[in-house]
Amino acid sequence: MTLAFHASQHLDLSIDRETDRLPSYLQNRKQVLSALLGTSQLECLGYNRFRYVVAALQVFHLSIRPVVVLDVGGGEDNLTIHAVDVKIEGMGLVDDSDFQLTLNAILRARKDGLTGQADLGVQVGQLPLLRFIPKHILEKTGESVLNGLLLTIKGRVGQQVLKDFLSWCDKYPISLQNLPEK
């Protein structure tokens, strides 16, 4: 039996200064991703590819740790994140071939702050150890775990990414010499 979980989060964050610089900040993909996910669990694999080791998840006395390869891209005013591969570190109970993770996220600059959307999904074959737990309880628990992950990341945008953006603005001020004359 296959179990499927899904969670979504929307972000609408007002920022009170330097919002015209948000598109430039979002182009610093590694820096933004580090602020968003933390540097200790993130490894750069090359141009716009990163390995992210998710903190261990405890579900029904099982501990698993997904290791996700992320493709980070975007356009002029946004940053996109997509999961392209996942491996499971755990107690040998979850086979990578029985586990699929999808992540599609976007963080977009606008004139008064940031907006974003993240969709996270997991499909996993039911573990023999959990076969006596009703499917709907397993799925509700899985959705709760995914929502918790997305809420944590959403909180980091409102705290760490905002703090990093304002620090970046202070570190790289716009030179008055480069401003057009009026």
C-alpha positions as CSV (number, residue, x, y, z in Angstrom):
1,M,0.0,0.0,0.0
2,T,1.4,3.4,-1.0
3,L,1.0,6.4,1.4
4,A,0.9,9.9,0.0
5,F,1.3,13.2,2.0
6,H,1.1,16.7,0.7
7,A,1.5,20.2,2.3
8,S,1.5,23.8,1.0
9,Q,2.4,27.1,2.5
10,H,2.0,30.6,1.2
11,L,4.1,33.5,2.3
12,D,3.3,37.2,2.2
13,L,6.0,39.2,4.0
14,S,6.0,43.0,4.1
15,I,9.4,44.7,4.4
16,D,9.7,48.3,5.4
17,R,13.0,49.3,3.7
18,E,15.3,48.6,0.7
19,T,12.6,46.6,-1.1
20,D,13.8,47.9,-4.4
21,R,17.0,45.8,-3.8
22,L,15.2,42.5,-3.2
23,P,15.5,41.3,-6.8
24,S,19.3,41.8,-6.6
25,Y,19.5,40.0,-3.3
26,L,17.5,37.0,-4.6
27,Q,20.2,36.6,-7.4
28,N,22.6,35.6,-4.6
29,R,21.1,32.1,-4.6
30,K,23.7,30.4,-2.4
31,Q,23.4,33.1,0.2
32,V,19.6,33.2,0.2
33,L,19.4,29.4,0.4
34,S,21.9,29.3,3.3
35,A,19.8,31.9,5.2
36,L,16.7,29.9,4.4
37,L,17.9,26.4,5.3
38,G,21.0,27.0,7.4
39,T,24.6,26.4,6.4
40,S,25.4,23.4,8.6
41,Q,23.0,21.2,6.6
42,L,23.7,22.6,3.2
43,E,26.4,21.6,0.7
44,C,27.0,23.2,-2.7
45,L,27.4,20.6,-5.4
46,G,28.1,23.0,-8.2
47,Y,26.3,25.6,-10.2
48,N,22.8,26.0,-8.6
49,R,22.9,22.5,-7.1
50,F,22.8,21.9,-3.4
51,R,22.6,18.9,-1.1
52,Y,20.4,19.5,2.0
53,V,20.3,17.1,4.9
54,V,16.9,17.5,6.5
55,A,16.9,17.3,10.3
56,A,16.0,13.8,11.5
57,L,12.2,13.2,11.4
58,Q,10.6,11.1,14.2
59,V,7.4,9.4,13.1
60,F,5.8,6.5,15.1
61,H,9.2,5.8,16.8
62,L,11.0,5.7,13.4
63,S,13.8,8.1,12.7
64,I,14.5,9.0,9.1
65,R,16.7,11.7,7.6
66,P,16.1,12.7,4.0
67,V,19.0,14.0,2.0
68,V,17.7,16.1,-0.8
69,V,19.4,17.4,-3.9
70,L,18.0,20.8,-4.8
71,D,18.1,22.7,-8.0
72,V,18.0,26.4,-7.4
73,G,17.1,28.9,-10.1
74,G,14.9,31.8,-10.9
75,G,14.4,34.8,-12.9
76,E,14.9,38.5,-12.5
77,D,12.8,38.9,-9.4
78,N,12.5,35.4,-8.0
79,L,14.2,32.4,-6.6
80,T,12.9,28.9,-7.3
81,I,13.8,25.7,-5.6
82,H,13.0,22.2,-6.9
83,A,13.9,18.8,-5.4
84,V,15.6,16.7,-8.0
85,D,16.8,13.7,-6.0
86,V,16.4,12.2,-2.5
87,K,18.1,9.5,-0.5
88,I,16.9,8.3,2.9
89,E,19.3,7.9,5.8
90,G,17.6,5.9,8.5
91,M,17.4,2.5,10.1
92,G,17.3,0.7,6.8
93,L,13.5,0.6,7.0
94,V,12.8,2.8,4.0
95,D,14.2,1.9,0.6
96,D,15.0,4.9,-1.6
97,S,13.1,3.2,-4.5
98,D,10.0,3.2,-2.3
99,F,10.3,6.9,-1.4
100,Q,9.5,9.9,-3.6
101,L,9.7,13.5,-2.6
102,T,8.6,16.5,-4.6
103,L,9.3,20.1,-3.7
104,N,8.4,23.1,-5.7
105,A,9.0,26.5,-4.1
106,I,9.2,30.1,-5.3
107,L,10.2,33.3,-3.4
108,R,9.3,36.4,-5.4
109,A,10.3,40.1,-4.8
110,R,7.6,42.7,-5.0
111,K,7.6,46.4,-4.3
112,D,6.6,46.0,-0.6
113,G,8.3,42.8,0.3
114,L,8.4,39.1,-0.5
115,T,5.7,36.6,-1.5
116,G,6.2,32.9,-1.8
117,Q,4.6,29.5,-2.3
118,A,6.0,26.1,-1.4
119,D,4.4,22.7,-2.2
120,L,5.9,19.6,-0.6
121,G,4.8,16.0,-1.3
122,V,5.9,12.5,-0.3
123,Q,4.9,9.1,-1.5
124,V,6.2,6.1,0.3
125,G,5.4,2.4,0.4
126,Q,3.9,1.4,3.7
127,L,6.4,-0.1,6.0
128,P,5.6,-3.6,7.4
129,L,6.3,-2.2,10.9
130,L,3.3,0.2,10.5
131,R,0.9,-2.1,8.7
132,F,-1.5,-2.2,11.7
133,I,-1.9,1.6,11.8
134,P,-4.9,2.7,9.7
135,K,-3.9,4.4,6.4
136,H,-5.8,7.6,7.2
137,I,-3.9,8.1,10.5
138,L,-0.5,7.5,8.8
139,E,-1.5,10.1,6.1
140,K,-2.7,12.7,8.6
141,T,0.5,12.2,10.6
142,G,2.6,12.5,7.4
143,E,0.8,15.7,6.4
144,S,1.3,17.1,9.9
145,V,5.1,16.4,9.6
146,L,5.3,18.1,6.2
147,N,3.3,21.1,7.4
148,G,5.7,21.4,10.3
149,L,8.7,21.4,8.0
150,L,7.1,24.1,5.7
151,L,6.1,26.3,8.7
152,T,9.6,26.1,10.1
153,I,11.0,27.2,6.7
154,K,8.4,30.0,6.5
155,G,9.4,31.2,9.9
156,R,13.1,31.3,8.7
157,V,12.1,33.5,5.8
158,G,10.5,36.0,8.2
159,Q,13.5,35.9,10.5
160,Q,16.8,34.7,9.0
161,V,16.2,35.6,5.4
162,L,14.9,39.1,6.4
163,K,17.9,39.6,8.8
164,D,20.3,38.4,6.1
165,F,18.8,40.7,3.5
166,L,19.0,43.7,5.7
167,S,22.6,42.8,6.6
168,W,23.4,42.4,2.9
169,C,22.0,45.9,2.2
170,D,24.2,47.4,5.0
171,K,27.2,45.5,3.7
172,Y,26.7,46.6,0.1
173,P,25.1,50.0,0.2
174,I,24.1,51.7,-3.1
175,S,26.8,54.2,-3.9
176,L,25.4,57.8,-4.2
177,Q,27.9,58.2,-7.1
178,N,26.0,55.7,-9.2
179,L,22.6,57.3,-8.8
180,P,21.3,59.2,-11.8
181,E,21.1,63.0,-11.5
182,K,17.7,64.6,-11.3
